[in-house]
Amino acid sequence: MDTHWRYTMKSARFFALDAFSVFPFLLVLIHVRWWTILLAAVVTAVFWVAERMGLRLLPALRAVRAWFVAPVRPAQAYQLNRRIVDLGALDMIEAAKIDKMANMALPPAKR
């Protein structure tokens, strides 16, 4: 058996399938019903088709996730975007309120 460092990135195989695609059959071992057997067979078949198209299991799951999310994904979450605030404008508004209050406090003759 040739064990070279370049083979460390190869995915584990279970017969002709990627080892990750056999995990649904663990569900069959835990809950033996016809629908779990069919579900495991369908999931394994879908991953086999994806592998025949050139995608391994994890990149196929990433492609499905990207397809569900949207074609455009921002680099930063919307909640993390900060609004631009002009604090100078707020100071002017406060100053105007103070001036208005001061003018209202004076008697009409001195205005």
N, C-alpha and C positions, 0 to 999 in steps of 0.2 A: 504494500500500500504506500503510495507516494503522499507524504504529508509535508507539504511545503507551506510557507507562510502565505503565499498568494491564494491559497484555498480557504483562508480564514473568512473571507467575505461571502463565500457561497452559502446559499440558504440550505437549511436542513430539509431533506426529502423523505417522504414516506411513500414508498413505491414510486409512482409517477407524479405524485402531488407534492406541493409545498407542505411542510409539516404544520403550518398554521391553519391550513384549510381543512385539516382533519379534526380540529378541536370541536366542531359541532357534534361529532360522534361521541364525545364525552358526555354531552347532554343525553344522548341515547342510552348510554350506560347508566346514567342516574335516573332517568325517567323513560322507561321503555313503553312507548306507545307508537301507534302507526304514524301519527302526525309528527312526532319527533324524528322518526326515521326518514319520513319524506322531507321534512324541513332540513335535516342534515344533508340529505342527498342533493336537494336543490341548492343549498348554500355551497356545498363542495363543487357542484357542477358550475355554478356561477364563477367561483374562483378559478376553476379549471379553464373556463372560457376566457376569463381575463388574462390568465397566464398564457394562453395560446395567442392572445392579441399582443402580448409583449409586456404585460404588467404583472409584477409580482403582487403578493397579497397586500402589503403595507402601502405601496404606491397606488394600488387600485382603490384602497379605502380612502387615501388622501384625495384621489381624483373624484370619488363619489362625494366626499365632504365638500370639495370645492364646487362641484356641480350644484349641490343643495344650497350652499351659502349665497353665492352670487358671482357674476362674472368679474365684478370689480370689488376688491377688498381693500379698504384703507389700511395704511401702515399703522395708524394709531386709532384706538377706540374713540368713538364719538364723545363719550363721557370725559375723556382726558383732554379734549380740545378746550382751551380757555378763551373766553371772550376778551376782546380788547376793551379796556376800561380807561376812559380819560378822567383821571382823578382831578385834574385842573378844572374841568367843567363842573364837577361836583362841588369844588371849593367855591366857584363863582356862584353857584345856585345857593349855597349856604350863606354866602356873603350878601346876596340879594335878599334873602329871607330876613337876615339880621337887620339890614337897612330898612326894609319894609316895616319890621316890627318897631324899630327905633322911630321911624316917621309917624307911625300910628300912635305912639306913646306921647308925642309932643302935642301941645295944644294947637289948634288951627291957626292962630295968629303967628306963631313962630315958624311955620313951615315955609 
